[in-house]
């Protein structure tokens, strides 16, 4: 078993205060939203009933938070225990991302005080994709906190309670693999209902499959990105022996994704739209060029052993995969003549505040809880 330890360094640093300030600004606008209503801070309308809060905080944010899901597939499904040092940091990233995504949904709901109805069986709509997504994400947040609980119990030295939890933790691990598989594909299924309102560059019967693949790929990219960045920032040894092997999985998944993505558009006769100019065409090209760049880098084994190239490829994957999801929900969506949407300044600050809150929580957790593996050796640039 790989030992974990808190960094033990000072929490209240300049970066901490910087991100905390952004989080407080976001909190101010959240307060305004709850006092004066959603229209006081948002540009959402009847044509665009979801804006950046759903498109980024939920659709993109939960994909960025799939680090725990992606690592769980390797460690628990394919029984590759050598990757276990990456489990707890990845799990923590997922826990923050999904929790804040769940919180952001409350901002987006008009009658937020009735949000608990989703968990009441007599209000359940079993034919609703949105119901399945909401129920799965809500349950998965609880599962993630239960999976991370041993780290908290280690901190407070509740060893007996930790031992009891470890005897049933396999149940939460199993749910932790099942639930993201369901709701990540369902996030794609939701946009199937958009029909002709979604540009043919993004609408396809393969939306559930493409959303699931991007969730897994983005999850691996998030693991690599977070590990490399934290190693440099906290002056810890790079985990290249693990990251280079994980990155070898990505080209196969990414190659399959791009093949399905491009060939699907081509077979439906819409590939010419990608070169027609305009925002939609350019965003389609940008998302796929970013993913193609990552594929070309990671296709060569020597590049996967280079920290700088691995970092750049993971960044390209995060941007390209996130852009695909954002484009599907916002850029490619056209509800009809007369409806326009661009996020307001308060909307943007609330989103920035959610991201900042995640960074603040991350800094506190890794410095005070046994999250990162105990390693020796200098960090490499």
C-alpha positions in Angstrom: 0.0 0.0 0.0 1.4 3.4 -1.0 1.7 5.8 2.0 0.1 9.2 1.7 1.1 12.4 3.6 0.0 16.0 3.8 2.5 18.5 2.4 2.4 20.3 5.7 3.4 23.7 4.2 1.9 27.1 4.8 -1.7 27.3 3.7 -2.2 31.1 3.8 0.0 32.1 0.9 -0.4 34.7 -1.8 -1.9 32.3 -4.4 -4.4 31.1 -1.7 -5.5 34.7 -1.0 -5.7 35.5 -4.8 -8.0 32.6 -5.5 -10.0 33.2 -2.3 -10.6 36.8 -3.4 -12.0 35.6 -6.8 -14.2 33.1 -4.9 -15.5 35.8 -2.7 -16.4 38.0 -5.7 -18.3 35.1 -7.2 -20.0 34.5 -3.8 -21.2 38.2 -3.9 -22.9 37.6 -7.2 -24.4 34.3 -6.0 -25.9 36.3 -3.1 -27.3 38.8 -5.6 -28.8 35.9 -7.6 -30.6 34.5 -4.6 -31.9 37.9 -3.4 -33.0 39.5 -6.7 -33.6 36.4 -8.8 -31.7 34.7 -11.6 -32.5 37.5 -14.1 -30.5 40.0 -12.1 -27.2 38.2 -12.8 -27.8 36.1 -15.9 -28.5 36.7 -19.7 -30.2 33.3 -20.0 -33.6 33.4 -21.8 -36.3 31.1 -23.1 -34.2 30.3 -26.2 -31.1 29.5 -24.1 -32.5 28.1 -20.8 -29.0 26.9 -19.9 -26.0 29.1 -20.2 -22.4 29.0 -19.1 -23.3 27.6 -15.6 -24.6 24.4 -17.2 -22.4 24.3 -20.2 -19.1 24.8 -18.3 -19.8 24.1 -14.6 -21.7 20.8 -15.3 -21.1 19.6 -18.9 -17.5 20.6 -19.1 -16.8 20.6 -15.3 -17.9 17.1 -14.7 -15.7 15.9 -17.6 -12.7 17.7 -16.1 -13.6 16.0 -12.8 -13.5 12.5 -14.4 -9.9 11.9 -13.2 -11.2 9.6 -10.4 -13.4 7.7 -12.8 -10.6 7.2 -15.4 -8.1 6.0 -12.8 -10.7 3.8 -11.2 -11.2 2.0 -14.6 -7.5 1.2 -14.6 -6.9 0.3 -11.0 -10.2 -1.5 -10.1 -11.6 -2.7 -13.4 -8.4 -3.7 -15.1 -6.6 -4.6 -11.8 -3.5 -2.4 -12.4 -2.5 -1.7 -8.8 0.7 0.0 -9.7 -1.4 3.1 -10.5 -2.8 3.3 -7.0 -0.6 6.3 -6.0 -2.7 8.3 -8.4 -6.1 7.3 -7.0 -6.5 9.6 -4.1 -5.4 12.9 -5.8 -7.6 11.9 -8.8 -10.4 11.1 -6.5 -10.1 14.5 -4.7 -10.2 16.3 -8.1 -13.4 14.5 -9.0 -14.9 15.2 -5.6 -14.3 18.9 -5.9 -15.4 19.1 -9.5 -18.6 17.2 -9.1 -19.6 18.8 -5.8 -19.2 22.3 -7.2 -21.1 21.2 -10.4 -23.9 20.1 -8.1 -23.8 23.4 -6.3 -23.8 25.4 -9.5 -27.0 23.6 -10.6 -28.8 25.2 -7.7 -27.8 28.6 -9.1 -29.4 27.7 -12.4 -32.7 26.4 -11.1 -35.5 29.0 -10.9 -37.2 27.4 -7.9 -34.0 26.2 -6.2 -35.8 25.6 -2.9 -37.5 22.7 -4.5 -34.3 21.0 -5.8 -34.7 18.2 -3.2 -37.8 16.9 -5.2 -35.4 15.1 -7.6 -34.8 12.6 -4.8 -38.5 12.0 -4.0 -39.8 8.9 -5.8 -43.3 10.2 -6.2 -41.9 13.1 -8.3 -39.7 10.9 -10.4 -40.0 11.0 -14.2 -38.4 7.8 -15.3 -38.7 8.8 -19.0 -36.5 11.9 -18.5 -32.9 12.0 -19.5 -32.4 15.0 -17.3 -33.8 13.1 -14.3 -31.3 10.3 -14.9 -28.4 12.8 -15.1 -29.5 14.7 -12.0 -30.0 11.5 -10.0 -26.7 10.0 -11.1 -24.7 13.1 -10.4 -26.3 13.7 -7.1 -25.6 10.1 -6.0 -22.1 10.2 -7.4 -21.2 13.2 -5.3 -22.1 11.2 -2.2 -20.1 8.2 -3.5 -17.0 10.4 -4.0 -17.1 11.8 -0.5 -17.5 8.3 0.9 -14.5 7.1 -1.2 -12.4 10.0 0.0 -13.5 9.7 3.6 -10.6 7.4 4.6 -8.2 10.4 4.0 -10.2 12.5 6.4 -10.4 9.6 9.0 -6.6 9.2 8.8 -6.2 12.9 9.6 -8.4 12.7 12.7 -6.9 9.3 13.6 -10.3 7.5 13.6 -8.7 4.2 12.7 -11.5 2.0 13.9 -14.1 3.9 11.8 -11.8 3.8 8.8 -11.4 0.0 9.1 -15.2 -0.4 9.2 -15.5 1.8 6.1 -12.8 -0.1 4.3 -14.9 -3.3 4.6 -17.7 -1.8 2.5 -15.7 0.6 0.4 -16.0 -1.8 -2.6 -19.6 -1.0 -2.9 -18.8 2.7 -3.4 -16.0 1.9 -5.8 -18.4 -0.1 -7.9 -20.9 2.7 -7.9 -18.1 5.1 -8.7 -17.4 3.2 -11.9 -21.1 2.7 -12.9 -22.6 6.1 -12.3 -20.2 8.3 -14.4 -20.6 5.8 -17.3 -24.3 6.4 -17.1 -24.5 10.1 -16.7 -21.6 11.1 -18.9 -23.2 9.3 -21.9 -26.5 10.8 -20.9 -25.1 14.3 -21.2 -24.7 13.5 -24.8 -28.2 11.9 -25.0 -29.7 15.2 -23.8 -28.6 17.0 -26.9 -30.1 14.3 -29.2 -33.4 15.9 -28.3 -32.2 19.2 -29.8 -32.6 17.7 -33.2 -32.4 20.3 -36.0 -31.7 23.1 -33.5 -28.2 21.6 -33.1 -25.7 22.1 -35.9 -25.1 18.9 -38.0 -21.4 19.5 -37.1 -22.3 18.3 -33.6 -25.7 16.5 -33.8 -25.2 12.8 -34.3 -26.7 9.5 -33.0 -23.2 8.9 -31.7 -23.4 11.8 -29.1 -23.7 9.4 -26.1 -20.6 7.5 -27.2 -18.6 10.6 -28.0 -19.4 12.2 -24.7 -18.4 9.0 -22.8 -15.1 8.8 -24.6 -14.3 12.4 -24.1 -15.0 12.0 -20.3 -12.5 9.2 -20.1 -9.9 10.9 -22.2 -10.3 14.3 -20.4 -10.1 12.3 -17.1 -6.7 10.9 -18.0 -5.5 14.3 -19.3 -6.6 15.9 -16.0 -4.6 13.3 -14.0 -1.5 14.0 -16.0 -2.0 17.8 -15.9 -2.7 17.9 -12.2 0.2 15.6 -11.3 2.8 17.5 -13.4 1.6 20.9 -12.2 1.5 19.9 -8.5 4.9 18.4 -8.8 6.4 21.6 -10.1 4.4 24.0 -7.9 5.0 22.0 -4.7 8.6 21.0 -5.7 7.9 17.2 -5.6 9.4 14.5 -7.8 7.6 14.0 -11.2 5.7 10.7 -11.4 6.8 10.1 -15.0 7.0 6.3 -14.6 3.2 6.3 -14.1 2.2 9.2 -16.3 4.0 8.0 -19.4 2.3 4.6 -19.1 -1.1 6.2 -18.6 -0.5 8.5 -21.6 0.0 5.4 -23.8 -3.7 4.6 -23.4 -4.8 8.0 -24.7 -3.8 7.7 -28.4 -6.0 4.6 -28.8 -9.0 6.2 -27.3 -8.4 9.6 -29.0 -7.7 8.0 -32.4 -11.0 6.1 -32.2 -12.9 9.2 -31.1 -11.5 11.3 -34.0 -12.2 8.5 -36.5 -15.9 8.3 -35.4 -16.2 12.1 -35.0 -14.9 13.1 -38.4 -16.1 10.1 -40.4 -19.6 10.5 -39.0 -19.8 14.2 -40.1 -18.4 13.1 -43.5 -20.8 10.2 -44.1 -23.8 12.5 -43.2 -22.6 14.9 -45.9 -21.8 17.8 -43.7 -18.0 17.9 -43.7 -18.0 20.9 -46.1 -19.7 23.0 -43.3 -16.4 22.8 -41.4 -14.7 24.9 -44.1 -17.5 27.4 -44.7 -16.2 30.0 -42.4 -18.1 31.6 -39.5 -18.0 30.9 -35.8 -19.4 27.3 -35.9 -17.0 26.1 -38.6 -14.0 27.7 -36.9 -14.9 26.3 -33.5 -15.4 22.8 -35.0 -11.9 23.0 -36.6 -10.3 24.4 -33.4 -11.6 21.6 -31.1 -10.5 18.9 -33.5 -7.1 20.4 -34.3 -6.4 20.6 -30.5 -7.2 16.9 -30.1 -5.3 16.0 -33.3 -2.2 17.9 -32.0 -2.4 15.9 -28.7 -2.7 12.7 -30.6 0.3 13.4 -32.8 2.4 14.2 -29.7 1.4 11.1 -27.7 1.6 8.8 -30.7 5.4 8.7 -30.2 6.6 6.8 -27.1 9.6 9.2 -26.6 7.3 12.1 -26.4 5.4 10.4 -23.6 8.5 10.4 -21.5 9.1 14.1 -22.0 7.4 16.1 -19.1 7.1 19.3 -21.2 5.5 17.5 -24.2 3.3 15.5 -21.9 2.1 18.7 -20.2 1.4 20.4 -23.5 -0.5 17.4 -24.8 -2.6 17.1 -21.7 -3.4 20.8 -21.9 -4.4 20.4 -25.6 -6.6 17.5 -24.6 -8.3 19.4 -21.8 -9.0 22.4 -24.1 -10.1 20.3 -27.1 -12.3 18.0 -25.2 -13.8 20.8 -23.2 -14.4 22.8 -26.3 -16.3 19.9 -27.9 -18.7 19.8 -25.0 -19.1 23.6 -24.8 -19.7 23.8 -28.6 -22.3 21.1 -28.4 -24.3 22.9 -25.7 -23.7 26.6 -26.7 -22.0 27.3 -30.0 -23.7 24.7 -32.1 -27.1 25.3 -30.6 -29.6 27.6 -32.4 -33.1 27.7 -30.8 -34.5 29.9 -33.6 -34.6 33.4 -35.0 -34.2 36.2 -32.5 -32.6 34.3 -29.6 -29.1 35.2 -28.7 -27.0 34.4 -25.7 -23.7 35.7 -24.3 -22.9 35.3 -20.6 -23.2 38.4 -18.4 -20.3 39.7 -16.3 -22.0 38.3 -13.1 -22.4 34.9 -14.7 -18.7 34.8 -15.6 -17.7 35.9 -12.1 -19.8 33.2 -10.6 -18.2 30.6 -12.9 -14.7 32.0 -12.1 -15.6 31.9 -8.4 -16.6 28.2 -8.6 -13.2 27.4 -10.2 -11.4 29.5 -7.6 -13.2 27.8 -4.8 -12.0 24.5 -6.1 -8.4 25.7 -6.2 -8.7 27.0 -2.7 -10.1 23.7 -1.5 -7.3 21.8 -3.3 -4.6 23.9 -1.7 -6.0 23.3 1.8 -6.6 19.6 1.3 -3.2 18.6 -0.1 -1.5 20.6 2.6 -3.5 19.4 5.5 -4.7 15.9 4.5 -2.8 12.7 3.4 -3.6 13.0 -0.3 -0.3 13.0 -2.2 1.9 9.9 -2.1 5.1 10.1 0.0 7.9 10.5 -2.5 11.6 11.3 -2.5 13.8 13.2 -4.9 13.9 16.6 -6.4 11.3 17.9 -8.9 12.4 18.1 -12.5 11.6 21.0 -14.8 
